[in-house]
Amino acid sequence: QQQVKQSPQSLIVQKGGISIINCAYENTAFDYFPWYQQFPGKGPALLIAIRPDVSEKKEGRFTISFNKSAKQFSLHIMDSQPGDSATYFCAASGSGGSEKLVFGKGTKLTVNP
Amino acid sequence: DAGITQSPRHKVTETGTPVTLRCHQTENHRYMYWYRQDPGHGLRLIHYSYGVKDTDKGEVSDGYSVSRSKTEDFLLTLESATSSQTSVYFCAIGVRSGNTIYFGEGSWLTVV
């Protein structure tokens, strides 16, 4: 069974702090790793994604770090803000049209003001 | 905005009744998906489609069927709803060979 294990389940961070969410995968054929952000009552929204040809990708305050040998990737949110409070999902898939995303179980992030 | 509309957005139904959820897209994407989201389980794939009349099962397909007679519409049917199917259902479209997916706003279904 293909799996993506995400931790922690919940995370509380003070405003201005760094939020870190980790994911680990098993299938070495995975080569696409997106993160989704979901606010209450809304659908998940694609936040940032990485492929294994790079070890890091940054978009604004959001950074994905990728460690291919360890089969792990993580999301770092710098200068966390209360507006970042949401549930975050990591996911992974292989290439090609027949490959489907496998999701982690989510991390509920709360950023206190 | 990924051009995805789900209907109904909220529904309460009785155990044993059939329910159909509709997903409509405006951008002619080939790949469409139905997920359910439950506390502690994250997002789980129910069924997916690679094109008109081309569908397949996901990891939690029991009790669900789908149909795609037009590119723009993907229907999810609960033939006989059960309380365990109380959930939030998300439709999604896949772009770039299906790996990159965009979700709709969700349909909240309560089976009493």
Interface residues (C-beta under 8 A of the other chain):
Chain A: Q6 Y32 P34 Y36 G41 K42 G43 P44 A45 L46 A49 F89 S93 S95 G96 G97 S98 E99 K100 L101 F103 G104 K105 G106
Chain B: R30 Y31 Y33 G40 H41 G42 L43 R44 L45 Y48 Y50 G58 F90 G94 S97 G98 N99 T100 I101 Y102 F103 G104 E105 G106
